[in-house]
Amino acid sequence: MRNAEQYPFVSADVALGEASFRPYLPLTLIYQRSSVTTSGLLDTEQA
């Protein structure tokens, strides 16, 4: 795959162990002079 990027898998609930790891994409939303940094859940399912 060309230009592949990797994103961290973050644990959502430590009680679930490996099943709780989810891939998140870091985002910065900017509007005029304000910005918010957040993350979005990636859909990594392959069809």
C-alpha distance matrix in Angstrom:
0.0 3.8 6.6 5.9 9.6 11.9 15.2 18.4 19.8 23.5 26.4 28.3 31.2 32.0 34.3 31.5 29.8 26.1 26.3 26.7 23.4 21.4 18.4 19.7 18.4 21.0 22.6 25.5 27.4 29.7 32.7 35.3 36.4 35.2 31.9 30.8 28.1 26.7 23.7 22.1 21.0 17.4 17.0 14.5 15.9 13.8 16.0
3.8 0.0 3.8 5.5 9.1 12.3 15.6 19.1 21.1 24.6 27.8 29.7 32.9 33.7 36.3 33.7 32.0 28.4 28.8 28.7 25.3 23.1 19.7 20.3 18.4 20.5 21.7 24.1 26.1 28.0 31.0 33.3 34.3 33.5 30.4 29.7 27.1 26.2 23.6 22.4 21.9 18.5 18.7 16.6 18.5 16.8 18.9
6.6 3.8 0.0 3.8 6.4 10.0 13.2 16.7 19.3 22.5 26.0 27.8 31.1 32.0 34.8 32.5 30.8 27.5 27.9 27.4 23.9 21.5 17.9 18.0 15.7 17.4 18.5 20.8 22.9 24.7 27.8 30.1 30.9 30.0 26.9 26.3 23.8 23.1 20.7 20.0 20.0 16.9 17.8 16.2 18.8 17.8 20.2
5.9 5.5 3.8 0.0 3.8 6.8 10.2 13.6 15.8 19.2 22.6 24.5 27.7 28.5 31.3 28.8 27.1 23.7 24.2 23.8 20.3 18.1 14.6 15.2 13.5 15.6 17.4 20.1 22.5 24.8 28.1 30.7 31.3 30.0 26.6 25.5 22.7 21.5 18.7 17.8 17.3 14.1 15.0 13.0 15.7 15.0 17.9
9.6 9.1 6.4 3.8 0.0 3.8 6.7 10.3 13.0 16.1 19.6 21.6 24.9 25.7 28.7 26.5 24.8 21.7 22.3 21.5 17.8 15.6 12.0 12.1 10.3 12.2 14.3 17.1 19.8 22.2 25.7 28.3 28.7 27.1 23.6 22.3 19.3 18.2 15.4 15.0 14.8 12.2 13.9 12.4 15.7 15.9 19.1
11.9 12.3 10.0 6.8 3.8 0.0 3.8 6.9 9.5 12.7 16.2 18.4 21.6 22.1 25.1 23.1 21.2 18.2 19.1 18.2 14.5 12.7 9.2 9.9 9.1 11.2 14.1 17.2 20.2 23.0 26.5 29.3 29.4 27.4 23.8 21.9 18.6 17.1 14.1 13.9 13.3 11.0 13.1 11.3 14.8 15.6 19.2
15.2 15.6 13.2 10.2 6.7 3.8 0.0 3.8 6.7 9.4 13.1 15.1 18.4 19.2 22.3 20.6 19.0 16.3 17.0 15.5 11.9 9.9 6.4 6.4 6.1 8.2 11.5 14.9 17.9 21.0 24.5 27.5 27.3 25.1 21.3 19.1 15.6 13.8 10.7 10.8 10.3 9.0 11.7 10.8 14.6 16.3 19.8
18.4 19.1 16.7 13.6 10.3 6.9 3.8 0.0 3.8 6.1 9.7 12.2 15.3 15.7 19.0 17.6 15.8 13.5 14.7 12.9 9.2 8.1 5.7 6.2 7.7 9.1 12.9 16.1 19.2 22.4 26.0 28.9 28.4 25.8 22.0 19.4 15.8 13.7 10.8 11.4 10.6 10.3 13.1 12.3 15.8 18.0 21.6
19.8 21.1 19.3 15.8 13.0 9.5 6.7 3.8 0.0 3.8 6.8 9.3 12.2 12.7 15.7 14.0 12.4 10.0 10.9 9.2 5.5 4.9 4.2 6.3 9.3 11.3 14.9 18.2 21.0 24.5 27.8 31.0 30.6 27.7 24.0 21.0 17.5 14.8 11.6 11.6 9.7 9.8 12.0 11.1 14.1 16.8 20.4
23.5 24.6 22.5 19.2 16.1 12.7 9.4 6.1 3.8 0.0 3.8 6.3 9.2 10.0 13.3 12.2 11.1 9.9 10.7 7.9 5.1 5.4 6.3 7.0 10.3 11.5 14.9 17.9 20.5 24.0 27.3 30.4 29.7 26.6 23.0 19.7 16.3 13.4 10.8 11.4 10.0 11.4 13.9 13.8 16.7 19.7 23.1
26.4 27.8 26.0 22.6 19.6 16.2 13.1 9.7 6.8 3.8 0.0 3.8 5.7 6.3 9.5 8.7 7.9 7.7 8.4 5.2 4.3 6.4 9.0 10.1 13.7 14.8 18.0 20.9 23.3 26.8 29.8 33.1 32.3 29.0 25.5 22.0 18.8 15.8 13.4 13.8 12.0 13.8 15.7 15.7 17.9 21.2 24.3
28.3 29.7 27.8 24.5 21.6 18.4 15.1 12.2 9.3 6.3 3.8 0.0 3.8 6.6 9.1 8.4 9.3 9.8 9.1 5.3 6.2 7.1 10.1 10.6 14.2 15.3 17.9 20.6 22.5 26.1 28.8 32.1 31.5 28.0 24.6 21.0 18.3 15.0 12.8 12.9 11.1 13.7 15.4 16.2 18.1 21.7 24.5
31.2 32.9 31.1 27.7 24.9 21.6 18.4 15.3 12.2 9.2 5.7 3.8 0.0 3.8 5.4 5.7 7.3 9.3 8.7 5.5 8.0 10.1 13.4 14.3 18.0 19.0 21.6 24.2 26.0 29.6 32.2 35.5 34.7 31.1 27.9 24.2 21.6 18.4 16.5 16.7 14.8 17.1 18.5 19.1 20.5 24.1 26.7
32.0 33.7 32.0 28.5 25.7 22.1 19.2 15.7 12.7 10.0 6.3 6.6 3.8 0.0 3.8 5.4 5.4 8.3 9.1 6.9 8.9 11.9 15.0 16.2 19.8 20.7 23.7 26.3 28.5 31.9 34.7 37.9 36.9 33.4 30.1 26.5 23.7 20.7 18.9 19.4 17.5 19.5 20.9 20.9 22.4 25.7 28.6
34.3 36.3 34.8 31.3 28.7 25.1 22.3 19.0 15.7 13.3 9.5 9.1 5.4 3.8 0.0 3.8 5.6 9.2 9.2 8.1 11.1 14.1 17.6 19.1 22.8 24.0 26.8 29.5 31.4 34.9 37.6 40.8 39.9 36.4 33.2 29.5 26.8 23.7 21.8 21.9 19.7 21.7 22.5 22.5 23.5 26.8 29.4
31.5 33.7 32.5 28.8 26.5 23.1 20.6 17.6 14.0 12.2 8.7 8.4 5.7 5.4 3.8 0.0 3.8 6.4 5.6 5.4 8.7 11.7 15.4 17.5 21.3 23.0 25.8 28.8 30.7 34.4 37.1 40.4 39.9 36.4 33.1 29.4 26.7 23.3 20.9 20.4 17.7 19.2 19.6 19.4 20.0 23.3 25.8
29.8 32.0 30.8 27.1 24.8 21.2 19.0 15.8 12.4 11.1 7.9 9.3 7.3 5.4 5.6 3.8 0.0 3.8 5.5 5.9 7.7 11.4 14.6 17.0 20.7 22.4 25.6 28.7 30.9 34.5 37.5 40.8 40.1 36.8 33.3 29.7 26.7 23.6 21.0 20.8 18.2 19.2 19.8 19.0 20.0 22.9 25.8
26.1 28.4 27.5 23.7 21.7 18.2 16.3 13.5 10.0 9.9 7.7 9.8 9.3 8.3 9.2 6.4 3.8 0.0 3.8 5.4 5.7 9.3 12.2 15.1 18.7 20.8 24.1 27.5 29.8 33.5 36.5 39.9 39.4 36.2 32.6 29.2 26.0 22.8 19.9 19.3 16.4 16.8 17.1 15.8 16.8 19.5 22.5
26.3 28.8 27.9 24.2 22.3 19.1 17.0 14.7 10.9 10.7 8.4 9.1 8.7 9.1 9.2 5.6 5.5 3.8 0.0 3.8 5.7 8.4 11.8 14.7 18.4 20.8 23.8 27.2 29.1 32.8 35.7 39.2 39.0 35.7 32.2 28.7 25.8 22.4 19.3 18.1 14.9 15.4 15.2 14.4 14.8 17.9 20.5
26.7 28.7 27.4 23.8 21.5 18.2 15.5 12.9 9.2 7.9 5.2 5.3 5.5 6.9 8.1 5.4 5.9 5.4 3.8 0.0 3.8 6.3 10.1 12.2 16.0 18.1 20.9 24.2 26.1 29.8 32.6 36.0 35.7 32.3 28.9 25.3 22.5 19.0 16.2 15.4 12.6 13.9 14.5 14.4 15.6 18.9 21.7
23.4 25.3 23.9 20.3 17.8 14.5 11.9 9.2 5.5 5.1 4.3 6.2 8.0 8.9 11.1 8.7 7.7 5.7 5.7 3.8 0.0 3.8 6.9 9.5 13.2 15.3 18.5 21.9 24.1 27.8 30.9 34.2 33.9 30.7 27.1 23.7 20.6 17.3 14.2 13.6 10.9 11.6 12.7 12.2 14.0 17.2 20.4
21.4 23.1 21.5 18.1 15.6 12.7 9.9 8.1 4.9 5.4 6.4 7.1 10.1 11.9 14.1 11.7 11.4 9.3 8.4 6.3 3.8 0.0 3.8 6.4 10.0 12.6 15.5 19.0 21.0 24.8 27.8 31.2 31.2 28.1 24.5 21.2 18.2 14.8 11.4 10.2 7.2 7.9 9.3 9.4 11.7 15.1 18.2
18.4 19.7 17.9 14.6 12.0 9.2 6.4 5.7 4.2 6.3 9.0 10.1 13.4 15.0 17.6 15.4 14.6 12.2 11.8 10.1 6.9 3.8 0.0 3.8 6.8 9.9 12.9 16.6 18.8 22.4 25.6 29.0 29.1 26.2 22.5 19.6 16.4 13.3 9.7 8.5 6.0 5.6 8.0 7.8 11.1 14.0 17.3
19.7 20.3 18.0 15.2 12.1 9.9 6.4 6.2 6.3 7.0 10.1 10.6 14.3 16.2 19.1 17.5 17.0 15.1 14.7 12.2 9.5 6.4 3.8 0.0 3.8 6.4 9.3 12.9 15.2 18.8 22.0 25.3 25.3 22.4 18.7 15.8 12.6 9.6 5.9 5.4 4.7 5.7 9.2 10.2 13.6 16.5 19.6
18.4 18.4 15.7 13.5 10.3 9.1 6.1 7.7 9.3 10.3 13.7 14.2 18.0 19.8 22.8 21.3 20.7 18.7 18.4 16.0 13.2 10.0 6.8 3.8 0.0 3.8 6.3 10.1 12.5 15.9 19.2 22.5 22.6 20.1 16.4 14.0 10.9 8.6 5.3 5.1 6.3 6.4 10.1 11.3 14.9 17.3 20.2
21.0 20.5 17.4 15.6 12.2 11.2 8.2 9.1 11.3 11.5 14.8 15.3 19.0 20.7 24.0 23.0 22.4 20.8 20.8 18.1 15.3 12.6 9.9 6.4 3.8 0.0 3.8 7.0 10.1 13.3 16.9 19.9 19.6 17.0 13.2 10.9 7.5 6.1 4.3 6.5 9.0 10.0 13.8 15.1 18.7 21.1 24.0
22.6 21.7 18.5 17.4 14.3 14.1 11.5 12.9 14.9 14.9 18.0 17.9 21.6 23.7 26.8 25.8 25.6 24.1 23.8 20.9 18.5 15.5 12.9 9.3 6.3 3.8 0.0 3.8 6.4 9.7 13.1 16.3 16.3 13.8 10.2 8.3 5.8 5.3 5.2 7.0 10.5 11.6 15.1 17.0 20.5 22.7 25.2
25.5 24.1 20.8 20.1 17.1 17.2 14.9 16.1 18.2 17.9 20.9 20.6 24.2 26.3 29.5 28.8 28.7 27.5 27.2 24.2 21.9 19.0 16.6 12.9 10.1 7.0 3.8 0.0 3.8 6.4 10.0 12.9 12.6 10.3 6.6 5.6 4.3 6.2 8.1 10.3 13.9 15.3 18.7 20.7 24.1 26.3 28.6
27.4 26.1 22.9 22.5 19.8 20.2 17.9 19.2 21.0 20.5 23.3 22.5 26.0 28.5 31.4 30.7 30.9 29.8 29.1 26.1 24.1 21.0 18.8 15.2 12.5 10.1 6.4 3.8 0.0 3.8 6.8 10.2 10.8 8.4 5.4 5.2 6.3 7.8 10.0 11.3 15.1 16.6 19.6 22.2 25.2 27.4 29.4
29.7 28.0 24.7 24.8 22.2 23.0 21.0 22.4 24.5 24.0 26.8 26.1 29.6 31.9 34.9 34.4 34.5 33.5 32.8 29.8 27.8 24.8 22.4 18.8 15.9 13.3 9.7 6.4 3.8 0.0 3.8 6.6 7.3 5.8 4.3 6.6 8.8 11.2 13.6 15.1 18.9 20.2 23.2 25.7 28.7 30.7 32.6
32.7 31.0 27.8 28.1 25.7 26.5 24.5 26.0 27.8 27.3 29.8 28.8 32.2 34.7 37.6 37.1 37.5 36.5 35.7 32.6 30.9 27.8 25.6 22.0 19.2 16.9 13.1 10.0 6.8 3.8 0.0 3.8 6.0 5.4 6.3 8.9 11.9 14.1 16.6 17.8 21.5 22.9 25.7 28.4 31.3 33.2 34.8
35.3 33.3 30.1 30.7 28.3 29.3 27.5 28.9 31.0 30.4 33.1 32.1 35.5 37.9 40.8 40.4 40.8 39.9 39.2 36.0 34.2 31.2 29.0 25.3 22.5 19.9 16.3 12.9 10.2 6.6 3.8 0.0 3.8 5.7 8.2 11.5 14.6 17.3 20.0 21.4 25.2 26.5 29.3 31.9 34.8 36.7 38.2
36.4 34.3 30.9 31.3 28.7 29.4 27.3 28.4 30.6 29.7 32.3 31.5 34.7 36.9 39.9 39.9 40.1 39.4 39.0 35.7 33.9 31.2 29.1 25.3 22.6 19.6 16.3 12.6 10.8 7.3 6.0 3.8 0.0 3.8 6.9 10.5 13.5 16.7 19.8 21.9 25.7 27.3 30.4 32.9 36.0 38.0 39.9
35.2 33.5 30.0 30.0 27.1 27.4 25.1 25.8 27.7 26.6 29.0 28.0 31.1 33.4 36.4 36.4 36.8 36.2 35.7 32.3 30.7 28.1 26.2 22.4 20.1 17.0 13.8 10.3 8.4 5.8 5.4 5.7 3.8 0.0 3.8 7.0 10.4 13.4 16.7 18.9 22.7 24.6 27.8 30.4 33.5 35.7 37.7
31.9 30.4 26.9 26.6 23.6 23.8 21.3 22.0 24.0 23.0 25.5 24.6 27.9 30.1 33.2 33.1 33.3 32.6 32.2 28.9 27.1 24.5 22.5 18.7 16.4 13.2 10.2 6.6 5.4 4.3 6.3 8.2 6.9 3.8 0.0 3.8 6.7 9.9 13.1 15.5 19.3 21.2 24.5 26.9 30.1 32.4 34.5
30.8 29.7 26.3 25.5 22.3 21.9 19.1 19.4 21.0 19.7 22.0 21.0 24.2 26.5 29.5 29.4 29.7 29.2 28.7 25.3 23.7 21.2 19.6 15.8 14.0 10.9 8.3 5.6 5.2 6.6 8.9 11.5 10.5 7.0 3.8 0.0 3.8 6.4 10.0 12.5 16.2 18.6 21.9 24.4 27.6 30.1 32.4
28.1 27.1 23.8 22.7 19.3 18.6 15.6 15.8 17.5 16.3 18.8 18.3 21.6 23.7 26.8 26.7 26.7 26.0 25.8 22.5 20.6 18.2 16.4 12.6 10.9 7.5 5.8 4.3 6.3 8.8 11.9 14.6 13.5 10.4 6.7 3.8 0.0 3.8 7.1 10.3 13.9 16.1 19.7 21.8 25.1 27.7 30.3
26.7 26.2 23.1 21.5 18.2 17.1 13.8 13.7 14.8 13.4 15.8 15.0 18.4 20.7 23.7 23.3 23.6 22.8 22.4 19.0 17.3 14.8 13.3 9.6 8.6 6.1 5.3 6.2 7.8 11.2 14.1 17.3 16.7 13.4 9.9 6.4 3.8 0.0 3.8 7.0 10.4 13.0 16.5 18.8 22.0 24.8 27.3
23.7 23.6 20.7 18.7 15.4 14.1 10.7 10.8 11.6 10.8 13.4 12.8 16.5 18.9 21.8 20.9 21.0 19.9 19.3 16.2 14.2 11.4 9.7 5.9 5.3 4.3 5.2 8.1 10.0 13.6 16.6 20.0 19.8 16.7 13.1 10.0 7.1 3.8 0.0 3.8 6.8 9.3 12.9 15.0 18.3 21.2 23.8
22.1 22.4 20.0 17.8 15.0 13.9 10.8 11.4 11.6 11.4 13.8 12.9 16.7 19.4 21.9 20.4 20.8 19.3 18.1 15.4 13.6 10.2 8.5 5.4 5.1 6.5 7.0 10.3 11.3 15.1 17.8 21.4 21.9 18.9 15.5 12.5 10.3 7.0 3.8 0.0 3.8 6.3 9.6 12.2 15.2 18.1 20.5
21.0 21.9 20.0 17.3 14.8 13.3 10.3 10.6 9.7 10.0 12.0 11.1 14.8 17.5 19.7 17.7 18.2 16.4 14.9 12.6 10.9 7.2 6.0 4.7 6.3 9.0 10.5 13.9 15.1 18.9 21.5 25.2 25.7 22.7 19.3 16.2 13.9 10.4 6.8 3.8 0.0 3.8 6.6 9.2 11.9 15.2 17.6
17.4 18.5 16.9 14.1 12.2 11.0 9.0 10.3 9.8 11.4 13.8 13.7 17.1 19.5 21.7 19.2 19.2 16.8 15.4 13.9 11.6 7.9 5.6 5.7 6.4 10.0 11.6 15.3 16.6 20.2 22.9 26.5 27.3 24.6 21.2 18.6 16.1 13.0 9.3 6.3 3.8 0.0 3.8 5.9 9.1 11.9 14.5
17.0 18.7 17.8 15.0 13.9 13.1 11.7 13.1 12.0 13.9 15.7 15.4 18.5 20.9 22.5 19.6 19.8 17.1 15.2 14.5 12.7 9.3 8.0 9.2 10.1 13.8 15.1 18.7 19.6 23.2 25.7 29.3 30.4 27.8 24.5 21.9 19.7 16.5 12.9 9.6 6.6 3.8 0.0 3.8 5.7 8.7 11.0
14.5 16.6 16.2 13.0 12.4 11.3 10.8 12.3 11.1 13.8 15.7 16.2 19.1 20.9 22.5 19.4 19.0 15.8 14.4 14.4 12.2 9.4 7.8 10.2 11.3 15.1 17.0 20.7 22.2 25.7 28.4 31.9 32.9 30.4 26.9 24.4 21.8 18.8 15.0 12.2 9.2 5.9 3.8 0.0 3.8 6.3 9.6
15.9 18.5 18.8 15.7 15.7 14.8 14.6 15.8 14.1 16.7 17.9 18.1 20.5 22.4 23.5 20.0 20.0 16.8 14.8 15.6 14.0 11.7 11.1 13.6 14.9 18.7 20.5 24.1 25.2 28.7 31.3 34.8 36.0 33.5 30.1 27.6 25.1 22.0 18.3 15.2 11.9 9.1 5.7 3.8 0.0 3.8 6.5
13.8 16.8 17.8 15.0 15.9 15.6 16.3 18.0 16.8 19.7 21.2 21.7 24.1 25.7 26.8 23.3 22.9 19.5 17.9 18.9 17.2 15.1 14.0 16.5 17.3 21.1 22.7 26.3 27.4 30.7 33.2 36.7 38.0 35.7 32.4 30.1 27.7 24.8 21.2 18.1 15.2 11.9 8.7 6.3 3.8 0.0 3.8
16.0 18.9 20.2 17.9 19.1 19.2 19.8 21.6 20.4 23.1 24.3 24.5 26.7 28.6 29.4 25.8 25.8 22.5 20.5 21.7 20.4 18.2 17.3 19.6 20.2 24.0 25.2 28.6 29.4 32.6 34.8 38.2 39.9 37.7 34.5 32.4 30.3 27.3 23.8 20.5 17.6 14.5 11.0 9.6 6.5 3.8 0.0
